[in-house]
Amino acid sequence: MKTTIIIFLLSYSISLAVADAQYRINKKKYDYHGYSYQPGDPYNPGAAAFGSLIAPGLGQMISGETGRGLFTMGRCAAFLGISVTGFAMMLNVDERDPDFNKKLNTGWTLIMTGLGCAAVNWLWAIIDAPKVAKVNNLAYRDLGNKPDNLSFRPYFGLPVLPENRQLTTGVSLSITF
């Protein structure tokens, strides 16, 4: 049992390190504290928080961080699985069993630990989802302000004077370094 918990906690910490690599970079680059929603922002922080209220991790997925949201859902499901394991352990114990009290206490411990960790994970998801939306919106705005590297623009000129009956056409090329 202890080995299972240790493996679970190890995989949990690895998932935190891998799931949101780009978000971690953006979080250091953009300060979301002074953020204000603007028309054209692709992610709504309020909708993200509401999504995570409905299901843990849904708000992160709404905010463009699907991997982060799936890991959050997976953690919550694993914690609830620990609770179900404790409940099953309590159902299968018999008073004639010499280890009755030990199994009963272990079952209660698993139930309470799983529910408590699931609740903390869910609360964390509700708080984290708007932050993810804000940081991703700031990164999106920053990408939108960068100039194009290469652009082609067609040009069609209509004759201005009656004696100039020639239609001028062309293509302009713009390269920005």
N, C-alpha and C positions, 0 to 999 in steps of 0.2 A: 504494500500500500504506500509506504513512504517513497519507494522507487518511482511509482506512478506519479505521485505528486511532484517529485523532483524533476522528472522528465517533462511534465506539463509546464511547470514554472520555467524550465529552460527553454522550451519551445515558445512560450509566451514572450520571453525576453528577446528571443531571436526574431519573432514576428514583429515586435516593435521596432527593431533595428532595420528590418528589410522592407516593411510594408510601405513606408512613407518617406523614401529617400528624397524625392524631389520636393515634397512639402517641407521637409526639414531644412533644405537649402533655402527655399523661398521664405520660410518663417524667420530665418536670420537676416534675410535681405530686406523684408518689408515689415514695417511696424503697423500692425492692425489696430492699435489703440486709437489712432486718430482717424480711422476709416469712417466714411459716410457713404451710404448707398447712392449710386448715380444711375440714371437711365442708361441702359446699354450694358450694365454689369451682368454677366451670364449667370451668376449664382446669387441667390437670395439668402442671406443669413437667417432670417426668420423661418423660411421654409426648411432650411437645413436643420434648425433646432427642432422644429415640429416633426420632421421626418425621423430624427433620432428619438423623439419622445414616443413615436409609434413603434419603432423597432430600432434597437441599438445598431449603429453603423449605417442606417439608411441615410441619415443626414450627410455623412461623409461621402457616400456614393452620389447623392444629389449634388454635392459640391465638387465633383470631379475626381475624387480620390477613391476609386472603386476598391483597390487593394486594401487600403486602410479600413474602409467600411466592412469588407468581407472578414478581415481579421478581427474587427470588433464584434461582429456577429458571431464568429466562430468562438471567440473567447467567452462570450455570454452563453452560448450553447454548451460549451464545455463546463462552465461553472454550474449551469442548471443540470447537466448530466451528473456532476458530482452530487448534487442534491438528490437526484433520482436514485443514484447508487446507495446513498445513505438511507433513503426511504425504503428501498428494496431490502437492504440489510436488516432494517427494523422489522419488516414484515416477515422475514424468514427466521427470526430468532424465536426460540421456544423457552419457556420458563424452566424446563427440565435440563436445558443446556448448562453445563458447568460455567461457561463463559458468558452467561446471559447478560449480566450487568456491563461487562466490558464491550460486548457487541452492541448493546443498547446505547451506551455512551458514545461509541464510535459512530453509530448511525446518526445520532443527534448532532454530533460534531460535524459530520459530513453535510448534513442537511443545512445547518446554520452557516457553515463556512461557504458552501456553494451558493446559497441564497444571498448571503452578505456580499460575496465577491461579484455576483451577477448584478446586484443593486449598485455597487460602486462602479462597475464597468458601464452600466447603463447611464448612470448620472454623469460619468466622465464623458460618454458619447454625446449627451445632450449639451454639455458645456463646450466640448471640443468642436462640434459641427459648425457653429457660427464662426469660430476662429478660422477654420479651414476655408470656409466660403469667403471670408474677408481677405485672407492672404492670397487665395487663388484669384480673386477679383483684382487685387492690386497687381499681381503678376500679369494678368491678362491686359490690364491697362498699360503696363509698361511695354508689353510686346506690341500693342497697337500703336504706340508712339514712335517706334523705330522706323527709319526710312527703308524703302525698298532697295534692294541691291541692284536690281535690273528691272527696268520698265520700258515698255513700248507704248507709244501713244500715236494713234493714227491722226492725220491732219487733213481736213477737207476744207478748202477755202472757196467761198463763193465769189464771183466777180463783183467788185465794189463799183467800178465805173462802167457805164454802158459800152465804151469802146474796148474795154478789156473783157473779152468773152471767153477767156481761158479759165478752166477750172483747175485750181492748184490742189494737188494731193501730195501726201508724203507721210513719212513715219518719223517720229522723233525717238531717239534712244537716250535713255538716262541711266547712267551707271553711278552709283554712290558707294564709296569705300568707307 
